[in-house]
Amino acid sequence: MSEAVISLAALPPGERGRVQSGEDGHPAVPRLLALGLLPGTEITVVRVAPLGDPVEVEFLGMRLSLRKADAAAVRVEPFTAR
């Protein structure tokens, strides 16, 4: 029923997912929670820089660029193509 949960950094550009959790103790997680990146939020990876850092994401009608290490601290469940 549920797909594997992966890090946001592993989600390919153009793909969407649903936030499941943030890594406990990671310094960026409280800031991301304050911005509205809460469990259940739908998120799309817009693009990734040529060297993989930063990762641009879109959620709640806004775009945000995250360092790859910060994106790796967010766990998402990818949406399946239907």
C-alpha positions as CSV (number, residue, x, y, z in Angstrom):
1,M,0.0,0.0,0.0
2,S,2.7,2.5,0.9
3,E,5.8,3.0,-1.1
4,A,9.3,3.3,0.3
5,V,10.1,6.5,2.1
6,I,13.2,8.3,0.7
7,S,15.0,11.5,1.3
8,L,13.9,14.6,-0.5
9,A,17.4,14.9,-2.0
10,A,16.8,11.5,-3.7
11,L,13.5,12.6,-5.4
12,P,14.2,13.4,-9.1
13,P,13.4,16.8,-10.6
14,G,9.8,17.0,-11.7
15,E,8.6,14.4,-9.2
16,R,6.3,14.9,-6.3
17,G,6.0,13.5,-2.9
18,R,4.4,13.8,0.5
19,V,6.5,14.8,3.5
20,Q,6.6,12.1,6.1
21,S,9.1,13.4,8.7
22,G,12.3,15.3,9.4
23,E,15.5,13.9,10.7
24,D,15.6,14.4,14.5
25,G,18.4,16.7,15.6
26,H,19.2,18.1,12.2
27,P,19.6,21.9,12.5
28,A,17.5,22.8,9.5
29,V,14.4,20.8,10.4
30,P,12.9,23.4,12.9
31,R,13.4,26.2,10.3
32,L,11.7,24.0,7.6
33,L,8.8,23.2,10.0
34,A,8.3,26.9,10.6
35,L,8.1,27.5,6.9
36,G,5.3,25.0,6.6
37,L,7.1,21.9,5.5
38,L,5.0,19.7,7.8
39,P,4.2,16.0,7.6
40,G,1.5,15.5,5.0
41,T,2.6,18.5,2.9
42,E,2.9,17.9,-0.9
43,I,6.2,18.9,-2.3
44,T,7.7,18.9,-5.8
45,V,11.4,19.0,-6.8
46,V,11.6,21.7,-9.4
47,R,15.2,21.4,-10.3
48,V,18.6,20.4,-9.0
49,A,21.8,22.5,-9.7
50,P,24.3,20.9,-12.1
51,L,26.6,19.8,-9.3
52,G,23.6,18.6,-7.2
53,D,23.5,21.5,-4.7
54,P,21.2,23.3,-4.1
55,V,17.8,21.6,-4.7
56,E,14.9,23.8,-5.6
57,V,11.5,22.7,-4.3
58,E,8.0,23.9,-4.4
59,F,5.3,23.6,-1.7
60,L,2.4,25.6,-0.4
61,G,2.7,27.9,-3.4
62,M,6.3,28.9,-2.8
63,R,9.7,27.9,-4.0
64,L,12.7,27.3,-1.8
65,S,16.3,26.4,-2.5
66,L,17.7,23.9,0.0
67,R,21.2,22.7,0.5
68,K,21.4,19.0,-0.5
69,A,22.3,18.1,3.1
70,D,19.2,19.9,4.4
71,A,17.0,18.2,1.7
72,A,18.5,14.8,2.8
73,A,17.1,15.4,6.3
74,V,13.5,15.5,5.0
75,R,11.8,12.1,4.4
76,V,9.1,11.9,1.7
77,E,6.9,9.3,0.2
78,P,7.0,9.6,-3.6
79,F,3.7,9.8,-5.5
80,T,3.0,6.9,-7.8
81,A,2.1,7.7,-11.4
82,R,-1.6,6.7,-12.1
